């Protein structure tokens, strides 16, 4: 009974709370909706990377590349970037104006599918020649791709005379998602606006729920058991008939899909895409979310993303105001004038180091991962069992 309650009751409660959050936020009149949407985007990114690192055990330091690719897919096909072409299909901008608009304008919902497929293809292309490597060598190669792709976008404004990415200026004025076929009484859903963030929130929430469902199904599938066996002992898994390269390639491509979906949503939400927004630091931040929450643990990764991005995006900036308020209340001039944002990275680093020292397996660890850390290491017996089941 308790196991059934944990398996079905807790997710149902969390989903209900998530769907009711906009109502509570509107009633309390807080300004949390925007940071919550950004945090939810990173939850989706962390869940995508969890497939690569947590399930398959591949150290990927270039995950931001798929995030950038998904964003630029929206930039290319939902803006006036290619003004030499005039094409529209299901876009809210063209339907509201009723006149042809320069550029390619395709419905955001179709671009989500296109972004996922495109990033999966890029994952296969990148992973096919590199996933034969292991450990540190694989990490260095993925680090290289994570650096190459943002630099390509930064310098892609003159490819043999063709402006693909608009360089450092970026792609601006991206179309908003919406449902142009709805009646005028539902204008908030015809085209998502910046004043009402609720449609944006529910869109990314549904995308995250789909990501969680796919994560659960993959973890419990035959492919998921093959990932675990390769992660535990690749040699033993290969001896049991599992193709390590193909198995790892599936993990890399599926993780890339969710990175692309998150990037596509981010591009439409921000409406302006700049190559500087996809720096290497984002890959490290997402990796920290997975490790902090617990590699391979879906609940842990979600909690790690919420806590880490919440601290980084909301708590640390707010701490400066709190310290100033305390200094004014106690009459301490030093506290009232301290510039705490200068030490944000220091505080952030101290939090990470402390957490890794006190709980290296993560906040909500995966059972098998926790056993690996507390024992001497992964055993070939576990790998043999997982490979046999796969």
Number of C-alpha atoms within 10 A of each C-alpha: 6 7 8 9 11 11 11 10 12 12 13 13 11 11 13 11 12 13 15 11 17 18 11 12 13 13 9 9 9 9 10 13 18 14 14 18 21 18 22 23 24 26 28 28 34 31 32 32 33 29 30 26 23 26 26 27 22 26 21 23 25 26 31 32 30 34 28 28 26 31 30 27 22 30 29 19 23 32 25 21 23 21 12 10 13 13 18 20 14 18 25 25 25 19 16 11 9 9 9 13 17 17 19 21 30 23 22 25 15 13 22 22 14 20 30 27 20 20 27 23 16 19 23 21 13 17 23 16 11 17 21 14 14 13 11 11 14 19 17 15 19 23 20 13 19 23 18 14 20 23 17 14 22 18 17 18 18 12 10 7 8 11 14 18 25 21 18 16 14 18 23 18 15 23 27 23 26 23 20 20 12 13 10 10 8 12 14 17 20 21 20 21 17 13 7 12 16 20 18 22 22 15 13 21 20 12 19 23 13 14 21 19 12 15 23 14 13 18 21 10 13 15 19 22 22 27 32 26 32 28 22 26 19 23 16 21 26 16 11 17 11 20 14 20 18 15 17 25 23 20 27 28 27 25 28 34 29 30 32 33 33 29 32 29 26 24 27 24 21 14 19 19 26 21 22 14 13 25 18 18 13 18 23 16 18 28 24 19 31 32 26 26 29 29 33 29 27 24 17 23 34 26 20 26 29 22 18 24 22 17 18 17 15 16 14 18 14 13 15 19 15 13 18 19 14 13 17 15 11 10 11 12 11 12 19 19 13 14 14 17 14 10 11 18 12 11 16 14 12 12 13 15 12 11 15 15 9 10 15 18 23 23 21 21 23 20 13 15 20 17 14 15 12 10 10 8 11 16 13 16 13 16 25 22 16 24 26 15 11 19
